[in-house]
């Protein structure tokens, strides 16, 4: 008996979710430019009022306590903060306010902001990459080695050379010195 198997797929074209974005921008020129970039992006939609699944985009020159209080009071949504600088005190307060992603304002363009909005809406975080100053090569990433060197510098030097205790006996002797 010959039977032919047929597969029927009910799966259509894959659609990507569209994420609502709310703006918290003081500067009208910046607000208009960002609104146009969001409107042109296929996965982002600009909204005026708070809603479910939204991402709040806050763009400011300086992170103040008032800004963070407004963010905390007005939303429980993840926040993408674009600012000139985020100090140590504001860093902790911004985390409590719901800031998930941070971009430095000076080196950020509209394409980077829209990519960061999608990433933040998907539940991931975006943080700036630290680059070396111009003309300086990037430092190799060696967390274990650097940590080892820092610890090693803090330890007092052991006696070395002739007459220095070695092996287990030496360790035992060093431990039981008066």
C-alpha positions in Angstrom: 0.0 0.0 0.0 1.4 3.3 -1.1 0.6 6.3 1.1 1.7 9.7 0.4 2.2 12.1 3.3 1.4 15.7 2.9 2.4 18.4 5.3 0.2 21.4 5.7 1.6 24.4 7.4 -0.6 26.8 9.0 2.3 29.0 10.0 2.2 32.2 8.0 4.8 34.9 7.8 6.4 35.7 11.1 5.3 39.0 12.5 7.5 40.9 15.0 5.8 42.5 18.0 5.3 46.2 17.9 6.3 48.0 21.1 4.7 51.2 22.4 7.1 54.0 23.4 6.3 57.0 25.5 8.6 60.1 25.5 9.8 62.2 28.4 11.8 64.8 26.6 12.0 68.5 27.5 13.5 69.9 24.3 10.9 70.3 21.5 13.5 69.9 18.7 14.8 66.7 20.2 11.3 65.4 20.8 10.3 66.0 17.2 13.4 64.3 15.8 13.0 61.2 18.1 9.2 61.0 17.4 10.0 60.9 13.6 12.6 58.2 14.1 10.2 56.1 16.2 7.4 56.6 13.7 9.7 55.4 10.9 10.7 52.2 12.8 8.5 49.2 12.0 8.7 47.7 15.6 8.0 50.9 17.5 4.8 52.9 18.0 4.6 56.3 19.7 2.0 56.7 22.5 0.9 59.6 24.6 -0.5 58.0 27.7 0.9 55.2 29.9 -0.1 51.7 28.7 0.8 48.0 29.1 4.0 46.9 27.6 5.4 50.4 27.0 9.0 51.6 27.2 9.7 55.1 28.5 12.4 57.0 26.7 13.8 59.8 28.9 16.3 62.2 27.2 17.9 64.9 29.4 21.1 66.8 29.8 21.4 66.3 33.5 19.9 63.5 35.7 18.2 65.2 38.6 16.3 63.9 41.6 13.2 65.5 40.2 13.5 63.6 36.9 13.9 60.3 38.7 11.0 61.1 41.0 8.8 61.8 38.0 9.9 58.6 36.3 9.1 56.6 39.5 5.7 58.3 40.0 4.5 58.0 36.5 5.5 54.5 35.3 6.4 51.0 36.1 7.6 50.4 32.6 11.3 49.8 31.7 13.1 53.1 31.1 15.8 54.0 28.5 17.7 57.0 29.8 19.8 59.1 27.5 21.8 61.7 29.4 25.2 63.4 29.4 26.4 61.7 32.5 25.1 59.3 35.2 26.9 59.8 38.5 27.2 57.2 41.3 24.4 58.7 43.4 22.1 58.9 40.5 23.0 55.5 39.3 21.4 53.8 42.3 18.4 56.1 42.3 17.9 55.5 38.6 17.9 51.7 39.1 15.2 52.1 41.7 13.2 54.3 39.3 13.2 51.6 36.6 16.0 52.6 34.4 17.1 49.5 32.5 19.2 51.0 29.7 21.5 54.0 29.6 23.1 55.7 26.6 25.4 58.8 26.7 23.8 61.7 24.9 26.8 63.1 23.2 27.7 59.9 21.3 24.2 58.6 20.6 22.3 59.0 17.3 18.7 58.3 16.4 19.4 54.8 15.0 21.2 53.8 18.2 18.2 55.0 20.2 15.7 53.0 18.2 17.8 49.9 18.4 18.1 50.4 22.2 14.3 50.9 22.5 13.7 47.5 20.8 16.3 45.8 23.0 14.9 47.3 26.2 11.3 46.4 25.2 12.4 42.8 24.6 13.6 42.7 28.2 17.3 43.2 27.7 19.6 46.0 28.7 21.8 48.5 26.8 24.8 50.1 28.4 27.6 52.2 26.8 30.8 50.6 25.7 33.9 52.2 27.3 36.3 53.1 24.6 40.0 54.2 25.1 40.9 57.8 24.3 42.0 58.6 20.7 45.5 57.4 19.9 45.5 54.8 22.7 45.2 51.0 22.0 42.3 49.2 23.7 43.3 47.4 26.9 42.9 43.6 26.8 40.1 42.3 29.0 41.7 40.1 31.6 39.5 40.2 34.7 41.2 37.2 36.4 44.7 38.3 35.7 44.1 41.9 36.8 42.3 40.8 39.9 45.2 38.5 40.7 47.7 41.3 40.3 45.7 43.6 42.6 45.6 40.9 45.3 49.3 40.1 44.9 50.3 43.7 45.4 48.6 43.8 48.8 50.3 40.7 50.2 53.6 41.1 52.1 56.6 39.6 50.4 57.8 36.2 51.5 61.4 35.6 52.2 63.1 34.1 49.2 66.6 32.8 48.4 69.0 30.8 50.5 67.9 30.0 54.0 64.2 30.8 53.3 61.8 28.1 54.5 60.3 26.1 51.7 57.7 23.4 51.3 55.3 22.2 54.0 57.8 22.7 56.7 58.3 26.3 55.7 54.6 27.0 55.6 54.2 25.4 59.0 57.1 27.4 60.4 55.8 30.7 59.0 52.3 30.0 60.6 53.7 29.2 64.1 56.1 32.1 64.4 55.7 34.0 67.6 
